[in-house]
Amino acid sequence: MRRFLILLLLPLALADCSFLPPPQKVDATPLVHDGRAEPGVEKAVVLIPGAMASIELFAPVLDWDVPDGTIMAYRFPGVDGLEMDHRIDIVDSGTLIADQLNALGVKEVYLIGYSTGGPIALEAARRIEAERVDVALLSTASDMPATIIASVKGAVDVIKAMLRAHLGGVDEALLENYRTLLYGRRHFSEAELAEQSRRLAALQRGHVTRPPRGMTMAHTADLLTWHFERPEELADARIGFFHGAEDSIFSEARTWRYAKRLHAETFHSYQGQGHLLFVTDRHLFDDIRNFFGL
């Protein structure tokens, strides 16, 4: 399993990252590609991870063969070789992606947004000028007030994880919370599933660690106040949701209502799965590719 940092808690304060610039104000572009993102390319698959997560969570997609197409990925500050020199602004990040795709003249765009990357994908989609725009929202964040509720619930989950970890230290507590992210809050009552979560968490020992100072705020603060206005601007886009029924960060019920507001074409519910679908469900990216028709 590839190394990545994972979202453990949405913060309750905003001040820590208020002085960092948005992505357009730094020298290194967050958007990277496979070398085929040239003007005139027909198709683009764009991958947008979530807070504290690497683009490597999309490893199966990075290997897709897309004829006449390119695969692009959006990196978060402090991850995947980027400096911690800017913050994630949902609208500005989406605009940056759309501007680069529009400059290439891409005809078909396929966006996959994970968690915090979901809102960024939506803000990009509404600005993309391609003939076809498909959006797959994977374990997606919705907009406020759901993000505030998620922040509070996430804080409670981390406190409970600390109690379960006893005196094991912060990293052991984060591993305990990782188990909840895998399968939700109910899985501890099922012995077989609890053992599976323990085994998967053990594989991540040394990789799931406390994020560097300031990274959590730089990645998540803007999400707490973001609201998706004018969803009618996405009337021509195809939107699909791919969500774990036991997601402990963004509940399936709230996400379902969000999907209805966005007039999503499909909602794939993964029973018994949590926020980390890319870890626990081996058919996930096949389902997304089938939705795209690629």
C-alpha angles and dihedrals in degrees: 000000000000122000119260142149114238135212109259105162139011107223125240097214132061107194102088095074100032093106097051116100125238119259095268090064099063131078101235114068115228090217117089131173145190095260096267099090095113129142110280097028108150102216138024129192108199121197121201117183127199136251114313090001131122126227084243089083083078092056095134091051092050086064096051116124106225111181112222088004147103134218116223131182134199116221125209120227114275093017133092094014098313121130119242089246103119142031135241110258107182097213096039092047092050091047092052091053093046093047092054093047092047090050089056092050093229114184099199125034126187115190125193115190122185120202106311086012090067095072090045089053091052093049089050093047094055090056101042115107097202123128090241129030122180122181125197112192110202117195083332130194113234125207133276136329087029090060092056090050090049090051093055094045091047091053090052091049092053092049090051090048090053090053092049091049090053107189097346095115133241097302092053089050090052090051089053090052089047087064089057090049089054100053109001132249098302101059097085089074090061111074097204094047092044089055091049091052091047091052094048091047091051089057089059097051107132092019101066100066141145109291118245116272113286096009096105092054094043090053102041114021097089091051091064092066100031118117123182105233127191099014087178087079087074094056092117095047124091110229126193128182123211109188140163114239089220097044105153095195103047111019119229092232094056091042091052090055089048090052090053090051089053092046091236116196095220141010117201111198117197109206117222092008128119138200096304099067091151087066102040106036118059093189096054100100092041087056091051092047090051089051089053092045092226 
